[in-house]
C-alpha cells in the first residue's frame, strides 16, 4: 500500500499516472500535508507540474490564497483581496509571500494585480531555507518580464539575499543575459560581492558562462 511519502514523491516527480492510481486507492492523500505543512497542490506548483496541479484542482483540492497566486487564479485572487485586502502581504505556511510566489511561478497579470493591490515589492520570504525578495524569486526563474515589472514598481535592484547574493549574481549563475541587461540598465552594481567574495562575473565563470563573465567584468 502506498504511503504518504510515496504520494508526495510521485507529485514532486510529476507522475500523473502514479498520483491517479494512489488517489484511486486512498483519496485522503488529497488532504495530506508534508513536514513543512504544505499539501500536494503546492508541491506540484513548486516543481513546475502545472498539468498535475490542474488535475489535483479538478479532484477537489482547495487552493490557498498563496496557491492561487502561484497558479495565477486571478478571479479568485481579486475576490479574496476585495474581502480581505490585508492578505496581500501575508505569508504562506512555509513562509512565502503572494508576490514572491507570483514572481516565481504565476502569471504576469497576477504579478501586477498583487502590486496594484498593495503587495510590498521588498517584503522578504520567511522560508527556513530562502529569505528572498520577489525580485530574487523572479530572477531564480529567469523571468525577464517579471524582473522588469518589479523594478518599475520600485524593487531594489541591489538587494541581497543570504550569502550576499544580489539579483545580478543570480542572473549570472543562470546565464540569463536578457535578465542581466535589464538589471544593469536599472543600476545593478556589478562590483558587489557575495559573502565569499565573488562578483557577478566570478559567479558566471564558476557556472560555466565564460563569455558572459567577460561581459560582466
BELQUI-V42144 format. One record per helix or strand of 2 or more residues. SS is the DSSP state (a for helix, b for strand). FROM is the first residue (numbers start at 0). LEN is the number of residues. If there is no record, write none. Layout:
BEGIN
[[SS;FROM;LEN] [SS;FROM;LEN]]
END
This chain:
BEGIN
[[a;3;10] [a;15;10] [a;26;5] [a;39;7] [a;49;9] [a;64;7] [a;73;10] [a;84;5] [a;97;7] [a;107;9] [a;133;7] [a;143;9] [a;166;8] [a;176;9] [a;199;7] [a;209;6]]
END
